[in-house]
Amino acid sequence: MELERVPHQCPCCRQVTDRVHDYRVQKIKDHHIFGRRTALFYRKRRYVCENENCRKTIL
């Protein structure tokens, strides 16, 4: 499962960025679908601020 790529605002310097830093997989478990236990795997995207003085990663 993956969401669309959209611009995010840095919480520190408020600059808008669309640059991807990396991805990680997050397991979401204990959901019942059709009466069965199901695990969802979410491909989480992390962005990086493009401001030279900031460079924070944004989830």
VEXLODREN-287587 format. One line per 8 residues: number of its first residue (from 1); for each residue x, y, z of N, C-alpha, C, CB. Coordinates in nm, 4 decimals. Glycine has a CB too. Example, Ala and Ser with C-alpha at 12.3 -4.5 7.8 and 13.67 -1.06 7.14 Angstrom:
REM residues 2
1	1.3190/-0.5690/0.7800/1.2300/-0.4500/0.7800/1.3200/-0.3300/0.7800/1.1308/-0.4473/0.9046 ~ 1.2850/-0.2250/0.7080/1.3670/-0.1060/0.7140/1.2900/0.0030/0.7870/1.4084/-0.0598/0.5725;
END
This chain:
REM residues 59
1	0.0851/-0.1149/0.0000/0.0000/0.0000/0.0000/0.0912/0.1232/0.0000/-0.0976/-0.0013/0.1221 ~ 0.0585/0.2217/-0.0833/0.1395/0.3421/-0.0948/0.0507/0.4591/-0.1345/0.2536/0.3225/-0.1975 ~ 0.0764/0.5757/-0.0770/0.0010/0.6964/-0.1092/0.0680/0.7717/-0.2236/-0.0117/0.7871/0.0147 ~ -0.0061/0.8620/-0.2846/0.0482/0.9452/-0.3920/0.1563/1.0391/-0.3369/-0.0648/1.0268/-0.4601 ~ 0.2522/1.0719/-0.4208/0.3584/1.1644/-0.3816/0.3071/1.3077/-0.3923/0.4850/1.1445/-0.4698 ~ 0.3122/1.3811/-0.2814/0.2640/1.5197/-0.2773/0.3683/1.6063/-0.2060/0.1247/1.5290/-0.2050 ~ 0.3743/1.7355/-0.2371/0.4669/1.8256/-0.1674/0.4306/1.8394/-0.0195/0.4671/1.9638/-0.2343 ~ 0.5329/1.8483/0.0652/0.5144/1.8660/0.2090/0.5890/1.9905/0.2535/0.5631/1.7416/0.2877;
9	0.5416/2.0483/0.3640/0.6045/2.1666/0.4200/0.6919/2.1259/0.5380/0.4983/2.2706/0.4631 ~ 0.8142/2.1762/0.5414/0.9066/2.1478/0.6510/0.8539/2.2128/0.7791/1.0503/2.1991/0.6177 ~ 0.8470/2.1383/0.8896/0.7970/2.1956/1.0144/0.8936/2.2973/1.0769/0.7696/2.0848/1.1134 ~ 1.0204/2.2941/1.0378/1.1193/2.3860/1.0966/1.1291/2.5181/1.0214/1.2555/2.3202/1.0998 ~ 1.1511/2.5107/0.8888/1.1747/2.6337/0.8126/1.0568/2.6723/0.7222/1.2996/2.6180/0.7283 ~ 0.9540/2.5889/0.7147/0.8306/2.6141/0.6382/0.8489/2.6144/0.4864/0.7727/2.7457/0.6798 ~ 0.9627/2.5644/0.4370/0.9832/2.5555/0.2925/0.9133/2.4300/0.2397/1.1354/2.5531/0.2575 ~ 0.8526/2.4397/0.1218/0.7827/2.3271/0.0608/0.8835/2.2420/-0.0158/0.6685/2.3761/-0.0332;
17	0.8755/2.1106/0.0016/0.9670/2.0188/-0.0651/0.8921/1.9005/-0.1251/1.0734/1.9694/0.0328 ~ 0.9483/1.8462/-0.2323/0.8942/1.7276/-0.2980/1.0035/1.6217/-0.3135/0.8343/1.7642/-0.4358 ~ 1.1176/1.6454/-0.2532/1.2330/1.5574/-0.2679/1.2246/1.4408/-0.1692/1.3637/1.6362/-0.2469 ~ 1.2329/1.3187/-0.2207/1.2219/1.1981/-0.1378/1.3594/1.1631/-0.0800/1.1652/1.0784/-0.2209 ~ 1.3627/1.1389/0.0507/1.4866/1.0985/0.1184/1.5034/0.9471/0.1109/1.4864/1.1452/0.2663 ~ 1.3997/0.8725/0.1520/1.4025/0.7267/0.1436/1.2630/0.6700/0.1708/1.5053/0.6681/0.2435 ~ 1.2527/0.5391/0.1670/1.1284/0.4673/0.1932/1.1543/0.3649/0.3031/1.0742/0.3984/0.0638 ~ 1.0503/0.3304/0.3763/1.0572/0.2186/0.4712/0.9206/0.1517/0.4744/1.1001/0.2668/0.6150;
25	0.9194/0.0252/0.5079/0.7948/-0.0506/0.5126/0.7484/-0.0594/0.6571/0.8126/-0.1925/0.4511 ~ 0.6223/-0.0223/0.6805/0.5625/-0.0289/0.8134/0.4512/-0.1320/0.8102/0.5087/0.1103/0.8589 ~ 0.4558/-0.2268/0.9026/0.3535/-0.3313/0.9109/0.2408/-0.2839/1.0017/0.4139/-0.4649/0.9635 ~ 0.1196/-0.2867/0.9487/-0.0002/-0.2511/1.0252/-0.0785/-0.3797/1.0426/-0.0867/-0.1387/0.9533 ~ -0.0924/-0.4270/1.1679/-0.1529/-0.5577/1.1903/-0.2819/-0.5486/1.2711/-0.0548/-0.6486/1.2607 ~ -0.3420/-0.6646/1.2933/-0.4630/-0.6803/1.3729/-0.5857/-0.6138/1.3121/-0.4401/-0.6254/1.5092 ~ -0.5927/-0.6076/1.1816/-0.7136/-0.5635/1.1136/-0.7895/-0.6881/1.0677/-0.6799/-0.4689/0.9924 ~ -0.9200/-0.6883/1.0856/-1.0027/-0.8003/1.0445/-1.0772/-0.7638/0.9164/-1.1018/-0.8398/1.1567;
33	-1.0480/-0.8369/0.8112/-1.1150/-0.8182/0.6835/-1.1813/-0.9506/0.6473/-1.0147/-0.7712/0.5716 ~ -1.3107/-0.9479/0.6253/-1.3897/-1.0679/0.5968/-1.3726/-1.1734/0.7063/-1.3498/-1.1266/0.4609 ~ -1.3605/-1.1266/0.8324/-1.3525/-1.2180/0.9452/-1.2174/-1.2832/0.9638/-1.4539/-1.3227/0.9302 ~ -1.1164/-1.2429/0.8893/-0.9826/-1.3021/0.9017/-0.8830/-1.1958/0.9440/-0.9382/-1.3674/0.7686 ~ -0.7839/-1.2372/1.0207/-0.6769/-1.1450/1.0591/-0.5938/-1.1121/0.9359/-0.5874/-1.2060/1.1716 ~ -0.5630/-0.9847/0.9209/-0.4907/-0.9396/0.8030/-0.3811/-0.8423/0.8446/-0.5867/-0.8737/0.7015 ~ -0.2669/-0.8508/0.7791/-0.1579/-0.7557/0.8008/-0.1431/-0.6711/0.6752/-0.0237/-0.8292/0.8355 ~ -0.1365/-0.5401/0.6937/-0.1157/-0.4482/0.5823/0.0285/-0.3984/0.5865/-0.2163/-0.3287/0.5879;
41	0.0916/-0.3879/0.4712/0.2270/-0.3369/0.4628/0.2220/-0.2028/0.3908/0.3214/-0.4375/0.3896 ~ 0.2581/-0.0970/0.4644/0.2515/0.0395/0.4140/0.3925/0.0861/0.3800/0.1849/0.1346/0.5177 ~ 0.4136/0.1258/0.2557/0.5441/0.1759/0.2124/0.5498/0.3250/0.2444/0.5683/0.1494/0.0589 ~ 0.6138/0.3567/0.3548/0.6179/0.4931/0.4073/0.7298/0.5719/0.3391/0.6380/0.4921/0.5610 ~ 0.6963/0.6905/0.2951/0.7910/0.7772/0.2249/0.8394/0.8864/0.3190/0.7264/0.8392/0.0983 ~ 0.9702/0.9119/0.3202/1.0268/1.0210/0.3992/1.0844/1.1243/0.3042/1.1359/0.9692/0.4981 ~ 1.0517/1.2494/0.3301/1.0999/1.3600/0.2483/1.2162/1.4284/0.3196/0.9857/1.4613/0.2190 ~ 1.2964/1.5029/0.2446/1.4053/1.5803/0.3022/1.3868/1.7258/0.2594/1.5454/1.5245/0.2573;
49	1.4117/1.8181/0.3524/1.3992/1.9602/0.3238/1.5099/2.0017/0.2268/1.4057/2.0440/0.4546 ~ 1.4752/2.0834/0.1285/1.5722/2.1261/0.0277/1.6485/2.2511/0.0687/1.5024/2.1509/-0.1035 ~ 1.6140/2.3099/0.1808/1.6838/2.4277/0.2326/1.8228/2.3854/0.2802/1.6029/2.4947/0.3489 ~ 1.9279/2.4509/0.2300/2.0656/2.4154/0.2651/2.0938/2.4282/0.4143/2.1620/2.5023/0.1882 ~ 2.0273/2.5207/0.4820/2.0520/2.5430/0.6246/1.9696/2.4509/0.7138/2.0225/2.6867/0.6599 ~ 1.8734/2.3808/0.6597/1.7825/2.2994/0.7401/1.8116/2.1492/0.7240/1.6373/2.3293/0.7011 ~ 1.7803/2.0932/0.6094/1.8033/1.9512/0.5751/1.7358/1.8512/0.6687/1.9503/1.9236/0.5744 ~ 1.6213/1.8858/0.7268/1.5466/1.7946/0.8127/1.4732/1.6907/0.7289/1.4473/1.8721/0.9006;
57	1.4530/1.5722/0.7859/1.3700/1.4708/0.7193/1.2279/1.4853/0.7698/1.4239/1.3258/0.7452 ~ 1.1333/1.4676/0.6785/0.9915/1.4883/0.7082/0.9189/1.3581/0.6817/0.9309/1.6047/0.6230 ~ 0.8375/1.3126/0.7738/0.7611/1.1891/0.7537/0.6334/1.2146/0.6799/0.7307/1.1231/0.8855;
END
